[in-house]
Amino acid sequence: MPDLAQRLADVDARIGEAARAVGRDPGELTRIVVTKFHPATLVRELHVLGVRDVGENRQQELSGKSADTADLADLTWHFIGQAQTNKARAIRRAARVVHSVDRARLADALDAAAEPGDPMLDALVQINLTEDPGRGGVAPEGIEALAERIAASDTLRLRGVMAVAPLDEQPAAAFERLAGYAERVRAVVPDATWISAGMTADFAEAIASGATHLRIGSAITGERPPRA
Ligand SMILES: *Cc1c(COP(=O)(O)O)cnc(C)c1O
């Protein structure tokens, strides 16, 4: 626990420095702690430390941990992983934000999974910054069509864009492209201002390029335990 508190404080200090270095207010940034591979008890420890935004990249872990922590009513779960359409219902039940909407069929499935009385689901267009279609995310030429599809749905609220930096490119260059793609989404929906970018290795670069939502795992949670 003391280690966890220390790592969280260290990361938050580094986020603050990175923001101030480029003239941004750290208070505008949402730091999401990615808890994948860690147990729900870690989520509870993080909550005690004031963390309210947590993220998972696999539906089963999302569903399990959100159920295990259902008493923590002020937690916001973010789903950040590649999603199969047949998991849309489970994702919708567990998450308030889905960062990884990368195709019309998934948008439609998440929309269709709404139940009466559900709040709007915050949705981000995940954009593939690589040339490899297997990496997840819509190719840049598909951005507008997907944004329009989400914006036209009854129960999804288009919030902005999400991306993961490629492995074989300087993150700063990739995140600059992402900033341009974010502008194209704002041309569709002007208040879709979120940019979800930046992980343990590259959050300072992401902040410099305008990221609003950082997805940070191992720098805060420590080494991931082996996959169960
Ligand atoms: C695991 C993961 C993160 C966090 O990665 P770290 O390098 O541990 O900070 C962020 N985004 C996505 C999509 C992830 O799967």
PDBQT file of the ligand as one rigid body, heavy atoms in Angstrom, charges set to zero:
ROOT
HETATM    1  C1  LIG A 301      -2.354  -1.797 -20.730  1.00  0.00    +0.000 C 
HETATM    2  C2  LIG A 301      -2.856  -0.602 -21.458  1.00  0.00    +0.000 A 
HETATM    3  C3  LIG A 301      -2.498   0.695 -21.045  1.00  0.00    +0.000 A 
HETATM    4  C4  LIG A 301      -1.546   0.969 -19.888  1.00  0.00    +0.000 C 
HETATM    5  O1  LIG A 301      -0.281   0.496 -20.195  1.00  0.00    +0.000 OA
HETATM    6  P1  LIG A 301       1.006   0.796 -19.265  1.00  0.00    +0.000 P 
HETATM    7  O2  LIG A 301       2.133   0.747 -20.212  1.00  0.00    +0.000 OA
HETATM    8  O3  LIG A 301       1.025  -0.283 -18.241  1.00  0.00    +0.000 OA
HETATM    9  O4  LIG A 301       0.818   2.141 -18.676  1.00  0.00    +0.000 OA
HETATM   10  C5  LIG A 301      -3.023   1.754 -21.744  1.00  0.00    +0.000 A 
HETATM   11  N1  LIG A 301      -3.842   1.582 -22.817  1.00  0.00    +0.000 NA
HETATM   12  C6  LIG A 301      -4.198   0.364 -23.252  1.00  0.00    +0.000 A 
HETATM   13  C7  LIG A 301      -5.108   0.235 -24.417  1.00  0.00    +0.000 C 
HETATM   14  C8  LIG A 301      -3.722  -0.773 -22.584  1.00  0.00    +0.000 A 
HETATM   15  O5  LIG A 301      -4.084  -1.987 -23.011  1.00  0.00    +0.000 OA
ENDROOT
TORSDOF 0
